[in-house]
Amino acid sequence: MKFSENWLRQWTNPEWNANELAEELSLAGLEVDDVEPVAGEFTNVVVGHVVSMEKHPDADKLNVTQVNVGEEELVQIVCGAKNVQPGQKVCCAMVGAKLPGDFKIKKAKLRGVPSNGMLCGATEIGLPDDGVDGLHLLPEDAPIGMDVREYLELNDMSIDVDLTPNRADCFSVMGIARDVNAISGAGLTVPFEEKEMAGSTACSVEIDVQEPQACPKYLGCMVTGFNAKAETPRWMKQRLERSGLRPLSLTVDITNYVLLEMGQPMHAFDSDKLQGAVQVRMAQNGEKLTTLDEKEVTLSDDTLVIADDSGAIALAGIMGGLSTSVTDETTSIFFECAHFAPLAITGKARKYGLHTDSSMRFERGVDPQLPERALNRALSLLLEIAGGEVSAIDAKISAENIPAPAQITLRAKTVTDKLGVAVSAEQIEDIFTKLGFGIEAIDGGWSMTAPSYRFDMQIEMDLVEEIGRIYGYNNLPEDPVLAPITLRELPESEQELMALKTALVQNGYNEVVTYSFVEEKKQQAIAPDLPYVLLQNPISEDMKAMRTTLFPGLLQSIAYNQNRQQGRVRMFESGLVFYKNDQDETGATQVPMLAGAIVGPVAASGWDEKPRNADFFDLKGDVETLLRMSHQLGKIRFEACNNPALHPGQSASLMKDGKEVGIIGQLHPQLVKTMGVSGTVFMFQVRQDALLTMEIPAAEKISKFPEVQRDLAFVVEQSLPVQQLLDAVNVESEILRSVDIFDIYRGQGIEPDQKSVALTLKLQHQDRTLEDAEVESLVEQILQSAKSAVNAELR
């Protein structure tokens, strides 16, 4: 919100200079981004009247002018501006004047002709560029000889406040003035007479509000007989320019002026271009509208529009349509001033690639009691400047849909406990009176009624915050905060997530944190079978879907690094994924996940060995490290899977107790281009609850009897997962301690569709030495089990 300091001081005038005012606003939560003068520093520049002009005798591009500056004699000034003409009122820098850039004006001779001053353009005196190639012309009624700084009110500052979304009430000079008054106690004065402008003639345009929930208040009236050629007054143009808006035409300037002054958006239609009743309705799917900026948009049926019998003529609360716009030929206008519910406007401007001052305010919330005041103010300005007649105001009001002011109980003890200082009851009541709250004293505190423009007031702590910022955060005591801290005990059966992260970092990974919102196209590509949640008001089009996997963010980070010539990337992320669930009150089931991805060489290249790119088993080893830390490796099975995100031949599910708790594998080759990465990327994702529950180690007695080892090589089908063979070999026995793979062979002596898997069996009894007979019996049992389960033959 950008505004003129002088404009604000008409509402409230504290005894602070501009910098002090900016500091106090910032301390009160209205952060000031910038304070800049509206013009450069200059002195001794006055209003001059060009009385006569002659061509310079020795220069074709120079003119010799005689200028009246309010002194007894005319001042001769040689001027090279293209637009200088007799009769003009101009900015005249006298001899001795100092212009921006420490440029001093002295007596001079230009091609032999004396010149006693300088006629100035806008930029030469530090004003914004007015687009004129030459002198900055002043109105005809400008007083000759008057200091230009005084005449143009240039001893002013433009203040730019960066408002947080909850402070929609401060998107106006009136709103800022309310807060300044509360902070300073300087008093608040409305600098114009508020009066009813409605006439007695009925409004000739019928209003039909079909969506009262979205538009609970709609006011409209006709204005006829005004001077369509009337110009916007200089004082209004100045305030608009100093607030960052460009003056356009009288009706547009008045609506923009009231928008900045009071915070109420409004719109004017050329009533002669209206066809039938003005309707407030939802758009029809595919309906077209050409906006004021000549952009054609195709509307969807969730968009609120203003329409007539010809179709949509404006995007409600956002922008008007070109077909009913006011022009220099307009002779009658239909003024609208409405209150739109924030949820009816939120996200619509972004959806159609628009961003307007109106949508910015309606999305955050506009005072529902403001339209009547704002419409009367706009009509008053129009009639004062251009004359005309106003019809009666047609008001369509749905009282049950207008938000009721919040009723909040504030306890004196809460104020003291939370702020750490005893604020007196008189101070508290004075603060909220200045802020416009209704106050009723009750036992131990107050019952507060929030003003209609404070949508952010909902709970007691909101009121405490108001006291803190108006009382002054700098006035709060700097006492150390004492709070009891109870450290949570970490059960032995619980693994710390930080320990898992540390293990990954020690293995060369870097942690990343990515958005929970991803591009819908990528979400569908990488997890087409998982239901996902779409945001109603996304940050941008490529961040509209809630992620169902951590892979999109990881792959985006990999692509970012690869685009910056980082060939070896190892990343991990911990965070929530969201599965659509209409049965849940939030609309989604949230599951904590831990995921990682690697691409490029296993290690940095060295002189002693050839670099090798990471493969599936490198990543599997890192995942197994995490499982070992939680003592879960023995309970997790890696089973081949067909996940759409992963290569069908290099992917596996992590299964625990028959349920999938994670996946691992190579990114599917068809998704490499879609995800913007290059090379062979390997990824894993595991549910955190599968890693954070530890198996508690239990001590076992070490056998003192010798261990027996048997090596068996089985011939099995080439396609058989080795895990199935291990399952078959691990028969129940009190002497079978472990089964380990030590070789897998394919080649000579083995059929092409088969492979040899060699296993080492370790046998040992706790209490005695094993006998050959029981060892051979167990081996025979294992051979039979392998034969019957997976058709394995002893090699």
GIPEJO-V452956 format. One record per pair of residues at least 24 apart in sequence whose ideal C-beta (glycine too) atoms are under 8 Angstrom apart, sorted by sequence separation. I is the first residue (numbers start at 0). GAP is how many residues later the second one is. If there is no record, write none. Layout:
((I,GAP) (I,GAP))
This chain:
((45,24) (92,24) (99,24) (279,24) (280,24) (282,24) (286,24) (287,24) (288,24) (290,24) (315,24) (517,24) (518,24) (519,24) (522,24) (526,24) (571,24) (597,24) (631,24) (640,24) (643,24) (661,24) (737,24) (66,25) (68,25) (91,25) (92,25) (98,25) (99,25) (126,25) (279,25) (286,25) (288,25) (517,25) (518,25) (519,25) (522,25) (525,25) (549,25) (570,25) (571,25) (635,25) (660,25) (661,25) (735,25) (736,25) (91,26) (92,26) (98,26) (99,26) (279,26) (280,26) (288,26) (292,26) (339,26) (516,26) (518,26) (525,26) (569,26) (570,26) (595,26) (637,26) (644,26) (660,26) (735,26) (736,26) (47,27) (91,27) (92,27) (98,27) (126,27) (278,27) (279,27) (291,27) (316,27) (317,27) (338,27) (516,27) (517,27) (549,27) (569,27) (570,27) (735,27) (736,27) (90,28) (91,28) (277,28) (278,28) (290,28) (291,28) (293,28) (315,28) (316,28) (514,28) (516,28) (517,28) (548,28) (568,28) (569,28) (660,28) (661,28) (717,28) (734,28) (89,29) (90,29) (277,29) (278,29) (282,29) (290,29) (291,29) (315,29) (338,29) (516,29) (517,29) (522,29) (547,29) (568,29) (660,29) (734,29) (89,30) (277,30) (290,30) (291,30) (305,30) (317,30) (515,30) (516,30) (521,30) (546,30) (547,30) (568,30) (706,30) (712,30) (728,30) (734,30) (52,31) (276,31) (289,31) (290,31) (316,31) (317,31) (338,31) (412,31) (413,31) (431,31) (434,31) (515,31) (546,31) (547,31) (567,31) (568,31) (622,31) (710,31) (733,31) (52,32) (77,32) (92,32) (275,32) (276,32) (288,32) (289,32) (338,32) (411,32) (412,32) (545,32) (567,32) (593,32) (619,32) (649,32) (653,32) (712,32) (724,32) (728,32) (733,32) (52,33) (77,33) (274,33) (275,33) (289,33) (291,33) (314,33) (337,33) (404,33) (408,33) (410,33) (411,33) (518,33) (566,33) (567,33) (725,33) (3,34) (49,34) (51,34) (90,34) (273,34) (274,34) (275,34) (314,34) (317,34) (336,34) (367,34) (410,34) (431,34) (517,34) (566,34) (615,34) (655,34) (717,34) (724,34) (49,35) (50,35) (77,35) (83,35) (274,35) (318,35) (336,35) (367,35) (409,35) (430,35) (434,35) (517,35) (714,35) (717,35) (719,35) (721,35) (734,35) (49,36) (77,36) (279,36) (303,36) (317,36) (408,36) (409,36) (430,36) (433,36) (513,36) (567,36) (653,36) (714,36) (716,36) (717,36) (49,37) (75,37) (77,37) (314,37) (318,37) (336,37) (408,37) (409,37) (561,37) (645,37) (716,37) (717,37) (48,38) (49,38) (75,38) (76,38) (80,38) (317,38) (336,38) (408,38) (409,38) (513,38) (514,38) (644,38) (715,38) (716,38) (48,39) (49,39) (75,39) (76,39) (78,39) (266,39) (273,39) (314,39) (318,39) (407,39) (408,39) (427,39) (430,39) (513,39) (557,39) (622,39) (714,39) (715,39) (734,39) (755,39) (48,40) (49,40) (75,40) (76,40) (78,40) (80,40) (303,40) (317,40) (318,40) (334,40) (406,40) (407,40) (430,40) (513,40) (714,40) (734,40) (47,41) (48,41) (74,41) (76,41) (303,41) (316,41) (317,41) (336,41) (406,41) (511,41) (553,41) (557,41) (622,41) (714,41) (715,41) (46,42) (47,42) (74,42) (76,42) (316,42) (406,42) (407,42) (511,42) (513,42) (545,42) (553,42) (554,42) (713,42) (735,42) (46,43) (47,43) (334,43) (405,43) (406,43) (417,43) (513,43) (549,43) (553,43) (712,43) (713,43) (734,43) (46,44) (47,44) (90,44) (268,44) (303,44) (317,44) (334,44) (404,44) (405,44) (422,44) (426,44) (548,44) (550,44) (619,44) (712,44) (713,44) (45,45) (46,45) (89,45) (90,45) (268,45) (302,45) (316,45) (404,45) (418,45) (511,45) (532,45) (549,45) (618,45) (712,45) (713,45) (732,45) (44,46) (45,46) (89,46) (404,46) (413,46) (417,46) (531,46) (548,46) (550,46) (711,46) (712,46) (44,47) (87,47) (89,47) (90,47) (266,47) (404,47) (531,47) (532,47) (710,47) (711,47) (730,47) (44,48) (45,48) (61,48) (68,48) (88,48) (89,48) (302,48) (405,48) (418,48) (422,48) (530,48) (531,48) (615,48) (710,48) (732,48) (43,49) (44,49) (61,49) (63,49) (82,49) (87,49) (88,49) (221,49) (302,49) (402,49) (407,49) (410,49) (414,49) (418,49) (529,49) (530,49) (615,49) (710,49) (711,49) (43,50) (66,50) (82,50) (83,50) (88,50) (272,50) (273,50) (407,50) (409,50) (413,50) (420,50) (530,50) (615,50) (709,50) (710,50) (730,50) (41,51) (58,51) (61,51) (81,51) (82,51) (83,51) (88,51) (268,51) (272,51) (299,51) (405,51) (407,51) (408,51) (708,51) (709,51) (730,51) (43,52) (44,52) (58,52) (66,52) (81,52) (82,52) (264,52) (402,52) (405,52) (407,52) (414,52) (418,52) (708,52) (43,53) (57,53) (80,53) (88,53) (266,53) (409,53) (708,53) (709,53) (728,53) (42,54) (43,54) (44,54) (55,54) (56,54) (57,54) (64,54) (80,54) (82,54) (269,54) (407,54) (409,54) (420,54) (532,54) (635,54) (707,54) (708,54) (730,54) (41,55) (42,55) (55,55) (56,55) (57,55) (88,55) (268,55) (269,55) (296,55) (407,55) (420,55) (532,55) (706,55) (707,55) (41,56) (56,56) (78,56) (268,56) (269,56) (277,56) (296,56) (419,56) (420,56) (706,56) (707,56) (728,56) (40,57) (41,57) (55,57) (90,57) (268,57) (269,57) (296,57) (418,57) (419,57) (706,57) (727,57) (728,57) (41,58) (219,58) (267,58) (271,58) (277,58) (279,58) (294,58) (631,58) (705,58) (727,58) (39,59) (40,59) (271,59) (294,59) (419,59) (511,59) (513,59) (515,59) (631,59) (704,59) (39,60) (269,60) (271,60) (273,60) (340,60) (509,60) (510,60) (511,60) (512,60) (515,60) (625,60) (634,60) (704,60) (727,60) (39,61) (43,61) (270,61) (419,61) (508,61) (509,61) (510,61) (511,61) (513,61) (622,61) (629,61) (631,61) (702,61) (704,61) (724,61) (727,61) (217,62) (269,62) (270,62) (507,62) (508,62) (509,62) (510,62) (512,62) (515,62) (621,62) (628,62) (629,62) (631,62) (702,62) (704,62) (707,62) (726,62) (727,62) (269,63) (270,63) (290,63) (338,63) (506,63) (508,63) (510,63) (618,63) (622,63) (629,63) (630,63) (631,63) (702,63) (704,63) (705,63) (268,64) (269,64) (617,64) (618,64) (626,64) (629,64) (630,64) (702,64) (704,64) (705,64) (727,64) (214,65) (267,65) (268,65) (614,65) (618,65) (625,65) (629,65) (630,65) (700,65) (704,65) (709,65) (723,65) (724,65) (204,66) (213,66) (267,66) (612,66) (613,66) (615,66) (630,66) (723,66) (203,67) (267,67) (268,67) (612,67) (614,67) (707,67) (711,67) (724,67) (213,68) (266,68) (267,68) (503,68) (613,68) (49,69) (204,69) (207,69) (209,69) (210,69) (265,69) (266,69) (709,69) (205,70) (206,70) (207,70) (208,70) (209,70) (210,70) (265,70) (711,70) (719,70) (47,71) (205,71) (206,71) (207,71) (208,71) (209,71) (210,71) (265,71) (500,71) (711,71) (204,72) (205,72) (207,72) (209,72) (265,72) (713,72) (204,73) (206,73) (207,73) (263,73) (500,73) (716,73) (69,74) (70,74) (251,74) (715,74) (716,74) (44,75) (68,75) (69,75) (250,75) (715,75) (67,76) (68,76) (69,76) (715,76) (248,77) (496,77) (714,77) (715,77) (598,78) (713,78) (714,78) (248,79) (250,79) (599,79) (713,79) (714,79) (44,80) (598,80) (713,80) (714,80) (598,81) (639,81) (712,81) (713,81) (152,82) (250,82) (369,82) (598,82) (638,82) (711,82) (712,82) (41,83) (368,83) (369,83) (597,83) (598,83) (41,84) (157,84) (159,84) (366,84) (367,84) (368,84) (596,84) (597,84) (638,84) (39,85) (40,85) (152,85) (157,85) (366,85) (596,85) (637,85) (38,86) (39,86) (151,86) (155,86) (157,86) (366,86) (596,86) (636,86) (38,87) (39,87) (171,87) (172,87) (173,87) (365,87) (508,87) (595,87) (596,87) (38,88) (171,88) (172,88) (173,88) (174,88) (594,88) (595,88) (36,89) (37,89) (171,89) (172,89) (173,89) (214,89) (508,89) (594,89) (171,90) (213,90) (364,90) (594,90) (46,91) (171,91) (363,91) (593,91) (594,91) (170,92) (171,92) (264,92) (503,92) (592,92) (593,92) (210,93) (264,93) (592,93) (593,93) (168,94) (499,94) (550,94) (592,94) (593,94) (46,95) (48,95) (138,95) (167,95) (591,95) (592,95) (46,96) (47,96) (264,96) (548,96) (590,96) (591,96) (46,97) (264,97) (496,97) (591,97) (593,97) (46,98) (258,98) (262,98) (45,99) (46,99) (228,99) (258,99) (45,100) (227,100) (45,101) (46,101) (214,101) (227,101) (255,101) (264,101) (44,102) (45,102) (213,102) (227,102) (258,102) (263,102) (44,103) (227,103) (262,103) (263,103) (44,104) (46,104) (262,104) (265,105) (263,106) (41,107) (223,107) (224,107) (225,107) (262,107) (263,107) (223,108) (261,108) (265,108) (222,109) (263,109) (265,109) (38,110) (221,110) (222,110) (263,110) (221,111) (261,111) (221,112) (222,112) (244,112) (261,112) (265,112) (554,112) (566,112) (38,113) (127,113) (220,113) (221,113) (341,113) (508,113) (219,114) (220,114) (573,114) (38,115) (219,115) (261,115) (506,115) (528,115) (561,115) (37,116) (219,116) (257,116) (260,116) (527,116) (558,116) (561,116) (36,117) (218,117) (219,117) (526,117) (558,117) (561,117) (37,118) (217,118) (218,118) (503,118) (506,118) (525,118) (526,118) (558,118) (36,119) (37,119) (218,119) (257,119) (525,119) (555,119) (557,119) (36,120) (37,120) (217,120) (257,120) (554,120) (555,120) (35,121) (36,121) (216,121) (217,121) (554,121) (34,122) (35,122) (216,122) (502,122) (503,122) (554,122) (34,123) (214,123) (215,123) (254,123) (257,123) (502,123) (551,123) (557,123) (33,124) (34,124) (214,124) (253,124) (256,124) (33,125) (34,125) (214,125) (215,125) (33,126) (213,126) (214,126) (499,126) (502,126) (554,126) (31,127) (32,127) (213,127) (253,127) (31,128) (32,128) (212,128) (253,128) (554,128) (31,129) (32,129) (204,129) (214,129) (499,129) (553,129) (30,130) (31,130) (213,130) (498,130) (29,131) (30,131) (212,131) (250,131) (253,131) (30,132) (249,132) (550,132) (29,133) (210,133) (24,134) (494,134) (550,134) (28,135) (249,135) (494,135) (549,135) (24,136) (249,136) (548,136) (21,137) (29,137) (20,138) (28,138) (17,139) (29,140) (17,141) (235,145) (525,145) (29,146) (524,146) (5,147) (5,149) (29,149) (524,149) (525,149) (5,150) (524,150) (4,151) (7,151) (24,151) (27,151) (216,151) (3,152) (4,152) (215,152) (218,152) (232,152) (521,152) (3,153) (4,153) (218,153) (231,153) (520,153) (521,153) (3,154) (4,154) (24,154) (216,154) (220,154) (2,155) (3,155) (24,155) (27,155) (229,155) (1,156) (2,156) (23,156) (218,156) (222,156) (225,156) (229,156) (1,157) (225,157) (229,157) (1,158) (2,158) (24,158) (220,158) (227,158) (0,159) (1,159) (20,159) (23,159) (222,159) (226,159) (0,160) (23,160) (222,160) (225,160) (226,160) (225,161) (226,161) (0,162) (10,162) (224,162) (225,162) (10,163) (224,163) (223,164) (224,164) (7,165) (11,165) (222,165) (223,165) (6,166) (10,166) (13,166) (222,166) (222,167) (223,167) (7,168) (11,168) (15,168) (221,168) (222,168) (0,169) (7,169) (10,169) (11,169) (13,169) (14,169) (220,169) (221,169) (0,170) (2,170) (10,170) (13,170) (220,170) (0,171) (14,171) (220,171) (7,172) (11,172) (13,172) (220,172) (2,173) (12,173) (219,173) (220,173) (11,174) (12,174) (218,174) (219,174) (0,175) (11,175) (218,175) (11,176) (218,176) (10,177) (11,177) (217,177) (218,177) (10,178) (196,178) (197,178) (216,178) (217,178) (9,179) (10,179) (193,179) (196,179) (216,179) (217,179) (10,180) (195,180) (216,180) (9,181) (194,181) (215,181) (216,181) (193,182) (196,182) (215,182) (193,183) (196,183) (215,183) (211,184) (191,185) (194,185) (212,185) (215,185) (216,185) (196,186) (211,186) (215,186) (192,187) (203,187) (206,187) (208,187) (349,187) (191,188) (200,188) (202,188) (205,188) (212,188) (349,188) (170,189) (201,189) (202,189) (204,189) (206,189) (208,189) (211,189) (346,189) (170,190) (198,190) (200,190) (201,190) (202,190) (262,190) (345,190) (346,190) (349,190) (198,191) (200,191) (202,191) (345,191) (346,191) (496,191) (499,191) (197,192) (198,192) (199,192) (201,192) (499,192) (167,193) (170,193) (196,193) (197,193) (198,193) (197,194) (197,195) (496,195) (167,196) (494,196) (495,196) (167,197) (494,197) (165,198) (167,198) (168,198) (493,198) (494,198) (164,199) (493,199) (494,199) (492,200) (493,200) (492,201) (491,202) (492,202) (492,203) (37,204) (491,204) (6,232) (3,234) (3,235) (6,235) (6,236) (3,238) (2,239) (3,239) (1,240) (2,240) (1,241) (1,242) (187,246) (181,249) (184,249) (181,252) (180,253) (181,253) (6,254) (177,256) (178,256) (2,257) (177,257) (177,258) (174,278) (168,284) (167,285) (168,285) (168,286) (167,287) (182,287) (167,288) (181,288) (165,289) (166,289) (165,290) (28,440) (27,441) (26,442) (27,442) (26,445) (26,446) (26,447))
